[in-house]
Amino acid sequence: MIHIYQIPKARSNGYCFNGGNPIAFLNVDWLSAPEDGISKNQFSDFIRGKRYFTNAPIGTRFLVLCDKDEFTFQLVKESA
């Protein structure tokens, strides 16, 4: 399973000396893990074509989490 989150601009909420402070990530998508034979670049291009990515402001960051380590990465919206 893959989950895609929009990373908040503020990634901390004070010091974490007492067990941590919650921050909100926006879950924008979830889907099955890519089939064998699909590269990380192909999958990244697929995500870049999704509405939540194309409509996001420049500089928006997304975290892609997957049980397969090679498909856990960050994407940044760099241009319109």
Beta strands, then each sheet from edge to edge (+ up, - down):
strand 1: 2-6
strand 2: 26-31
strand 3: 61-66
strand 4: 73-76
sheet 1: 2+ 1- 3+ 4-
end
